Amino acid sequence: MGRNKKFDTVETIGQIQQVFIQKGYNATSLDDLVQATGLLRGSLYSTFGSKEGMFIAALSDSLEKESEESWHLILIAMTELTNQSKRVFEIINQWYHHQSYQTVTEKLGQIVLKESGITEVK
């Protein structure tokens, strides 16, 4: 018996966001996304098209909601994808031009410092 083909896309995007935040884009495998969502590969591919499509959905959703996860996904997009994905570059570039330079540098700097273990940021 196969898994149910109907699923909550919003919930699935949230699960995908968490995997990318935890592992980064390059270190995330399709198996990681299958395990986190409980969906079949075919269901993920038919909905999002590719791993990059899954990341774009996660990034776009977080930017639209202006969630705290956005900053982590933005950092991942900037460091792992903008140099290889025109679509991700366009999303980040458009977002960036509507932001305060100081806010962007402070937020991303805080994440880098926290993730590196150099400092704990509240």
C-alpha positions, -999 to +999 in steps of 0.1 A: +000+000+000+015+034-011+015+066+009-013+091+005-006+113-025-025+142-010-006+163+015-005+197+030+019+218+009+023+245+036+032+219+062+056+202+037+073+235+029+078+241+066+094+206+070+116+213+040+127+246+054+139+229+086+160+204+068+177+230+047+183+252+077+198+223+096+219+208+069+224+236+043+216+231+006+246+211-006+245+187+023+208+180+021+199+149+002+166+140-014+165+111+012+167+137+040+137+155+025+118+123+020+124+113+056+115+147+070+082+150+050+072+114+049+064+117+012+076+097-017+103+111-040+077+112-069+053+133-048+081+158-040+093+160-076+058+163-090+051+192-067+084+211-066+102+198-097+137+194-082+157+199-050+163+235-062+126+239-066+121+227-031+146+252-018+130+280-038+096+271-024+110+271+011+129+304+006+100+322-011+076+311+016+098+323+044+104+356+027+067+361+021+060+354+058+091+374+069+099+346+094+130+342+114+138+312+093+142+336+063+176+348+076+190+313+077+177+304+043+189+337+029+224+330+042+223+295+026+210+309-007+238+335-007+266+311+002+256+280-017+232+289-045+233+324-059+265+317-079+249+286-096+212+293-098+199+323-118+165+319-102+178+319-066+201+349-075+170+368-088+150+361-057+178+372-033+187+402-054+151+414-055+147+409-018+180+426-010+171+458-029+141+462-006+162+459+026+183+481+048+220+473+043+226+477+080+198+453+090+210+427+065+246+428+076+237+427+113+212+398+109+235+377+087+265+385+108+247+374+139+238+341+123+274+335+111+288+342+145+262+320+163+266+291+139+304+292+141+302+289+179+322+321+183+294+339+202+260+332+214+235+356+199+201+362+216 
